[in-house]
Amino acid sequence: MPDEQLTYRSAGVDIDEAQRALRAVIGDVKATYTDSVVSGVGGFGALFRPSFGDIEHPLLVSSIDGVGTKTKVAAMVGEYSGLGQDIVNHCVYDILCQGAKPLFFLDYFGCSRLQGLMFEEIVRGMAQACKDVGASLVGGETAEMPGVYLEDEIDLVGSIIGVVDMDRKLPRGKMKQGDSVIGIASNGLHTNGYSLARRALFEMGGLSVRDEVPGLGKTIGSELIRPHRCYFNAVYPMLQDSDNIYAVAHVTGGGLYDNIPRVLPSDVRVVIEKRSWTPLPIFNLIQQSGNIPDVEMYRAFNMGIGMVIIADRFEAPGLVQRLNENGESAAIVGEVQPGSHEVQIV
């Protein structure tokens, strides 16, 4: 038998470091708590007393997602704080497509070996993003699994619960010919298409995260790790005020082609005009580096449109103005036509 005594730490799992890192961020986490949080981080489960205010017929809305291989780029750049904002904002927008506001959020952080400072950066980013939308970060799981994850590799997943009044849920109303498609600008890739982007830029294009995006004066790395933009505070109030917003689509994996049909009835199509906005320079660099066809670009990436709102054609200009006054960059980018549940980009 071996003389050396084996410990969990020598096997690759440092419980003490995990506890230290959690203590370092507990103040940030608790700052997200609303009066509805009965107990949060620290127990075997969080307790949440829902208060629905003036919502007469509450429906709970849930979603779960991850940031994918954006973690690889964060590791290449050495900057992780934006990943926390990414996962919260991504999940918030998924339930916003049902018209819901967030109540509470939980995360999963997986790694080969816990690096406390990295963990703290990510959790603080999550906490700030939760505060920005009025959600409580009530718990999570930190999994240190050497042999499952590669050295210095991490995984980040989030789960969210929100609420919507049954009478205000989306999609709603009846879309008709001529209704408008409003596009809200993204500030980058958000959380999608990173496997294709990395292959195009770094393997086929021979570039690095330190190289500059042509004509932009910023590095590829800084553009790729931009945190997912927060649309909630600009969009959610409009959903409460207007009966002529018919649908909201989060332009995530699958791009405009695959995400808009998720909110369309079976008897219409949407036609998008590419000329109505200019894709960000990072998308042009990805496409040129990898010789990627247009159709593939518009399926893998948001191409500069992070969220789509479908609304009555007469109300749409006022909605665009309201979005722009609230700090977004929005424009009418297409229209609804009779058709067979599809998107055409012309």
TIBAVO-357596 format. One record per residue (C-alpha): x, y, z. Coordinates in pm, whole numbers, plus 32768, in hexadecimal, padded with zeros to 4 digits. Layout:
BEGIN
XYZ/...
end
This chain:
BEGIN
800080008000/807C81667FB7/810C823180D8/807C83788056/7F2083CE80D0/7E2D842F7FBF/7D4E85617FE9/7C3C85F97F16/7D2287217ED1/7E3F86457E53/7D3F85967D74/7CF486E57CD3/7BCD87767D96/7C1188987E84/7AE388C17F68/7B8D89CF8034/7BC98AA97F02/7A5F8A7C7E96/79E78AEE7FEC/7AD58C177FEC/7A638C857E91/78F68C697EF6/79308D3B802D/79D68E437F53/789F8E737E7D/77898E357F77/77548FAA7FA7/77238FDD7E31/762F8EBC7E25/75628F307F4F/754D908D7EB6/746A8FF57DAB/736E8F717EA8/721190037E9F/71158FEE7FBA/709A8EA87F21/71DD8DED7F74/71A88D2B80B7/72F58C7580A4/73F68C6E7F91/755D8BFA7F6C/75DC8B0A8079/74BE8A1980AB/746388E07FED/735C89A57F31/72EE8B107F11/719F8B847F95/70E28C8B7ED1/6F938D217F34/6EFC8D9F7DED/6E498EEB7DE7/6D988F2B7C9F/6D1390877CE7/6C0190E77BF2/6C2E8FAF7B1B/6AD78F0D7B26/6B208DC27A7B/6C938D787AB1/6D488C7A79DB/6EA68C0D7A39/6F9C8C0A7917/70E58B4C7927/721A8B2C784F/73788A9B7861/74A58ADB7784/761F8AFC777B/77288BE276EB/77C28ACA761B/79218AEB7594/79348C5F75DA/79E78BDE7710/7B068B75762B/7B318CD875AB/7B1B8D65770C/7C3B8C7E776B/7D058CF2763D/7CD28E5E76A0/7CEC8E227816/7BAB8EE17860/7A828E2E78FA/79A48F35799F/78C48F60786F/78608DF17871/77888E2779A3/76C88F3C78F4/76B08E6377BC/75FF8D417861/75098E177926/74AC8EF57801/74898DCD7715/73938D2077FF/72D58E637846/72958E9976D2/721E8D36769E/71028D687797/70C88ECC771D/70578E2975D9/6F2B8DAA76A0/6EF98F067734/6F848EA07888/704B8F617988/71568EA27A4D/71288E3C7BB7/725D8D727C0D/73908CD77B6F/74768BB07BB9/75C38B537B1C/76A48A287ADD/781C8A647AD3/78E989377A68/7A6389247A52/7B8E883D7A60/7C2F89027B7A/7B8F8A257C30/7C438B6E7C02/7BA88C487D0C/7BE68D9D7C6F/7B4E8D2D7B25/7A1E8CA47BDA/79F68DED7C97/7A028EB67B52/78F28DE47AB5/780A8DE17BE2/782B8F597C11/77CB8F837AA4/769A8EA67ADA/76398F667C12/764D90B57B62/758190397A39/74798FAF7B26/746590FC7BDE/743B91B37A94/72FA90F47A46/727290CA7BA8/72BD8F567BC4/73498EA27CF5/747B8DC27CD7/74088CBB7DD2/75008BA07DA2/75D78ACD7CC5/76C289A77CA5/783D89B27C94/78C1886B7C06/7A3788277C08/7A6986F27B30/7BCD86A37AC2/7BC5859A79B5/7A7586127931/7ADC877478D7/7C3187BC783F/7D2D88857905/7CC489F77919/7B7B89A4786D/7A318A2578F9/78C08A0078AF/77B08AF8790C/76398AB3790A/75168B797993/73AC8B3279E9/72A28C3D7A16/713C8C4F7A94/705B8D737A36/6EED8DCF7A33/6DF48E577938/6C818EA1794D/6BCA8DA17879/6B108EBF77CD/6C5D8F67776C/6D288E3976FE/6DD68E3275AC/6DA38DEC748F/6C4C8E8D748D/6B588F2B739C/6B428EEC722C/6C628F467148/6BF58FC46FF5/6C8D90256EAB/6D5791636EC4/6DA391507039/6F0191C5708A/7035910E7102/710891E571EA/72739187721B/733491EE7352/74AB92017323/7595910E73CD/76F191727441/779A903A73BE/77728EC173AF/76C78EB77505/76E08D42755A/76BE8C93740B/77928C1B72EB/78DC8C0C73A4/79448AB77323/79228B3771BD/79C28C867212/7AF18BE572B8/7B218AF67195/7B088C107095/7BDE8D127148/7CE98C4971F8/7D0D8B08712F/7CBA8B6E6FCA/7D118CDF6FE6/7E4B8CB170B7/7DEA8DD67193/7E058E00730C/7D378EAF7416/7E418FC2741A/7E14901E72AB/7D3C914B725B/7BF2914271A5/7C3692077062/7BB7936D7072/7B45934E71DA/7C7D938872A7/7C179276739D/7C99911873C7/7BE58FE07355/7BE88F6474BA/7B3E90997545/7A2E9082743D/79EF8F117476/79CA8F2B75EF/78D7905175F0/77C38FF776EA/76678FA8766C/75A790F17655/748A912D774E/73419182769B/7251913277B6/7221928C784C/71DA932576F8/70F492127672/702E9193779C/6F7592DB77E7/6F0392ED767C/6E6B91937699/6D94920F77B8/6D26934D7706/6CDA92CC75A9/6BD991D3752C/6C6B91EA73CE/6DB391377413/6D708FD87397/6EB68F2173D2/701D8F3E744B/71378E5E73D2/72908E3D746F/738A8E157353/74608D0373E7/74EA8BBC7358/744F8B8C7201/74538D0071B6/73378DB8710D/72DC8C8C7039/728D8B9F7156/721F8C7E7274/71168D5D71D7/70408C337164/70298BC672D2/6F338CE5730B/6E7B8CE171BB/6D268C4A7171/6D1F8B46705D/6C898C286F51/6D888D436F3F/6EF38D7C6EEA/6FE38E946F3D/70B88F446E37/71F28FEF6EBF/72AD90F86DF8/742690E26E2D/744F92496DB7/739392CD6EE7/74C092A86FCD/7638927D6FB9/76D19146705B/77E7918A7153/794F917570CF/799790397197/78988F7B70C6/793C8FEB6F83/7A8F8F777003/7A058E237067/79608DF46F15/7A968E576E4F/7B828D8A6F25/7AB78C4D6F02/7A238C856DA6/78CC8C4E6E41/77958C676D63/76928D736DB6/75858C756E11/766D8BCC6F09/76C68D1B6FA8/75598D736FDC/75138C207078/76418C127160/764C8D7E71D4/755F8E98722B/76138F717126/75D990AA71F4/746990737250/74498FE573AF/72CF8FF973D7/71A4901972F0/704F90AD733E/6F2590737259/6E219186727A/6D04923571CC/6D8C92FB70A5/6CF29443711B/6D789426727D/6ED393AC721C/6F71950471D4/6F11957C732F/6FA1944173CC/70E794737310/70FA95D9738C/70B5956B74F0/71C5946174E1/72C29559745B/726996567568/72AE9546766A/7410950B75F1/73DA93F774F1/741E9404737D/72E4938B72CD/72549398716F/714792F7709B/71FC91DE6FE7/70E4911C6F40/6F7390C96F28/6E778FB36F4F/6DEB8F186E11/6D018DF86DC1/6DCF8CBC6DB2/6E348B746E4B/6EDA8BB16F9C/70348C166F25/712D8D326F10/71BB8DC06DD0/72E48EAB6DD7/73038F7F6C9D/
end
